[in-house]
Each structure stands twice: as structure tokens, then as C-alpha cells.
Amino acid sequence: MVVIGLCGLNGGGKGVAATILKNKGFIAYSTSDILREECFKQGIDNITRDHLIIQGTKMRALYGTDVLTRRVMEKIYAEEGASLAKRDVLRGNYVVESIRNPGEVNSLRTIPGFVLWSIEADVRMRFERNKARKREADSQTLQDFERIEAIENAKEDAGQQLIKTSELADDHLRNEGSLDEFSLMIDAHLAAVRAKK
């Protein structure tokens, strides 16, 4: 059993890494999905990154900095019929995408077998990837991309703290080559994680 958490700045390739791991049999969860669910409950239809940032900060302030990963953990343990309270050993392999606050890391570290990877790339490369996705909510200028990134690195405990979170990573994967190269890098890092077990 392996639980891999993915953190890093926007456009680094966390979603790609999660997809690669899903193709290897991992079950994927995302803290962003928890935020989207909350936005939908509040009647927000066209969800932007700004909405997700505001919702995440609000939830962390109200319910603790680990609220999003606690909800993901509840889903994981429920799926296995295991006890979250007892921290039963999980049987499956899981990937948790979009970890954005050190409190979320601390919560996930209570799961036996948890490892945190920071997925990283140059800012211009990340911006170009975001533009290529053609999502309405993504920044259309490098200046706006960097503005939002500054917001995502808040100093307040309840805010997103992407850089501080990445500093807690067990491993840092540079995603600046081809998809095949990134996939091979993930294979190598996954083999190293499994070798430590």
C-alpha cells in the first residue's frame, strides 16, 4: 500500500502525475474536488481559481487547516471499510492531488505509507501549460498568473501556502521534459518508495 500526495505550484503537472499513477492502478482523490463540491452547494456555477482559493481559505479558517485532507481521508477509509480513527493500514494504492497547506500534509502523514511529492517546473512553462488547457477560469496573461500565484502563497495559516507545503515534500520531481520522460521519472520515484517499504 502506498499513498502519494501531490503538491506544487499551478501548472507544474500534478494532474498529469495523478493520471500516470491512476494508469498504474492508483485510486485518485483531489482536495480541489472537495472545494468544487462546496462551491456547487453554495450555488456557484462558473467556478474560478479565485473561488477555489477563497473557499479553501474559508474552510480552513472555520474547520482547521487540514479540513480538505481529512475529508479526502474519510472517503479513502470509507472506500476500504477501514477505520480512520484507528488509522487502519490501507490495502489499496492512492494518490491525493492538490495539497496546498502544511496542515494538510501533517494530517496525511498520519496514514501509514504516506509520501509527499512536489511536482515542479519553470513559471513560464507552467503558464504556457495553463493557457494550453483553455479553461475559462485560467489566467490569460503571465502577469495575472503570477498575481494569483502570489495569493496562493499566503502568510495566513488558513490560506494556501504552496511553497511552504512543497518544502515539506519527501521528493521533488522536475516536470520540464516530455510526457514520456515524466512518466519514467514517476516510475523511478515509485520504485524507490516501494523499495523503502
C-alpha positions, 0 to 999 in steps of 0.5 A: 500500500502506498499513498502519494500526495501531490503538491506544487505550484499551478501548472507544474503537472500534478494532474498529469502525475495523478493520471500516470499513477491512476494508469498504474492502478492508483485510486485518485482523490483531489482536495480541489474536488472537495472545494468544487463540491462546496462551491456547487452547494453554495450555488456557484456555477462558473467556478474560478481559481479565485473561488477555489482559493477563497473557499479553501481559505474559508474552510480552513479558517472555520474547520482547521487547516487540514479540513480538505485532507481529512475529508479526502481521508474519510472517503479513502477509509470509507472506500476500504471499510477501514477505520480512520480513527484507528488509522487502519493500514490501507490495502489499496494504492492512492494518490491525493492531488492538490495539497496546498497547506502544511496542515494538510500534509501533517494530517496525511502523514498520519496514514501509514505509507504516506509520501509527499511529492512536489511536482515542479517546473519553470513559471513560464512553462507552467503558464504556457501549460495553463493557457494550453488547457483553455479553461475559462477560469485560467489566467490569460496573461503571465502577469495575472498568473503570477498575481494569483500565484502570489495569493496562493502563497499566503502568510495566513495559516488558513490560506494556501501556502504552496511553497511552504507545503512543497518544502515539506515534500519527501521528493521533488520531481522536475516536470520540464521534459516530455510526457514520456520522460515524466512518466519514467521519472514517476516510475523511478520515484515509485520504485524507490518508495516501494523499495523503502517499504 
